[in-house]
């Protein structure tokens, strides 16, 4: 596949051509959803370089995701559904999201904000686990045959 490189021209009269090497840029990449159809440039990927802008975008994205999990928990508490499949799926998704926050977003966020965020995620995980225990849907892998005692010889 042929690589494309773009030149950005300034609006002032300097007539300078600036080359941007995308491989060397270190920033946060975003892929927009392109839901709005219009006659213009379609953006497939955008890299944000400015640290304050990255932090603002990530905080907004994280807040939206945590609100989604919180709404799910509230909805599930109100319905009192007996199947725990949705809760298990939400718990798995939440633990996956926790790993993404810990390892991918860590370099862009403050340590204090990250600590508070991980505590919020832990609270949500606790609530989901308590609901799973209430409906007795957690599968324990404990069987008596697996327990062996070690003896000295």
Order of alpha helices (4+ residues) and beta strands (2+ residues): beta-beta-beta-beta-alpha-alpha-alpha
